[in-house]
């Protein structure tokens, strides 16, 4: 606004331009605002927005009390695959908290910001909390969706994000494929099932949160196939009376991973803070925050306290059914692999 | 008045055409604006103004203004220089230059953003050089400026070129004959002739610089409170289930656009002769 009136009030000659340039340079000089004593950047994925908004404050307060050092944590959120790409291209995160270990593997391999054995550095394979894939339907379950087989009925529209860019989507895809194998199906039957499922998907959003919004705010589709924590959060944010959570007979154990990006942290002189930031996730206090935001905690005591939030689902792991992320990725998500073979945009 | 009937004089045809136009205008323009304001004020006036006190939103507004403060002057200078060259001189490669200026308008903004990631990314051509000197380009303020510069580069030049071509170079030649140098001629002869078309181009450039989403989204890194612009913040807040916040920021953007349009209209009306056909858009 100030800018507009500025152009407008001056008579049209080039003194205007030099004056504007002067102002602009002055403004830019002010722009890089004074950083706090220590600043961390957490490159995260879509579904953790509320979790880390909460957690960052608690950690900063705890760190100040413990060490007398002030630390501020900035957040960046997008689809997990997009975030991995951005970090590889130079997004300067001190820590990465992504939806799946494969995305952090990609950072380790391509950008060499951390060693490839990063998963062994923190407990529980560097996954401090877990989640799974469940269904969210409209109140009263008008389409009568109860288990995986209902998702491939011709009258059901499923909303799920794009496995090429989203972590939630990869877990959802693998859950759909894996449950066929787990109930005794062959790989061919699994492929056939997944093809039918994605035929029912009218739109693939690039991130998990985009898909949730498509379902809850724009009211597209009959079933949201996504993170348990996303579904529970959406149900709470937008009213329990609008949605029902449907728990399928079996699903995948999703392990979102966290890691310090060593090279970046060393460059910023924040290695110690970054490490403490992730370790604090494993403490009862950190676990409690995770559970409050509908992530399944690892800590048994905290888990017991929040047991009513989390349905008892038969969970299978990616190592168990797919032989780990590397194999799953090569077989399903790289160009020309299973997902490209089965997916044709419907209608 | 002639006696024979012209197409469109049939009352039924006329009624349906007007009704169609009104419905279309209502559905495409009025309804979204009304909805936007309804959502923004959905939880009351206090909640609306409260959304502008959140640090992340304030930061996004400041970033947007800063980007415009850099991009608009640079593109104004570039636009002037390019239009001056193209309209007043003949040189080999002129047609090529005109096409290149138009390129950013025809390229998808997302592609433009990706190109800058390829150039300035840490594995790109120039990325390692800047990183070695401790300069962050991509996923920081400079990258967002570069991306916005690119998508708005043609806006000033495009307004000036037709007008300057139409005006010809007689006045400049007269000034030269009377002994004025190149710079003096530009300053006292050319610039006064085009000043309102220039302001008009600057307004369009500014509107686009503030509203750009695609290219900036690719190079921003989406760091809350640091590299978000207003359009990015609108989407982020909407996805945070903060629809009041999202639509409040959106309403500010819409307000800025409306102000730009009003200023543009006023200029067009007051200086229609001077604007020539550049103003007939």
Interface residues (C-beta under 8 A of the other chain):
Chain A: X1 X2 X3 X4 X7 X8 X11 X12 X13 X14 X17 X20 X21 X23 X24 X27 X28 X31 X32 X41 X46 X49 X50 X74 X75 X76 X77 X78 X86 X88 X89 X90 X91 X92 X110 X111 X209 X210 X213 X217 X234 X237 X238
Chain B: X65 X66 X68 X69 X70 X72 X73 X76 X77 X117 X120 X121 X122 X123 X124 X127 X131 X136 X138 X139 X141 X187 X191 X192 X195 X196 X198 X199 X202 X203 X206 X221 X222 X223 X224 X225 X226 X236 X238 X239 X240 X241 X243 X256 X259 X260 X263
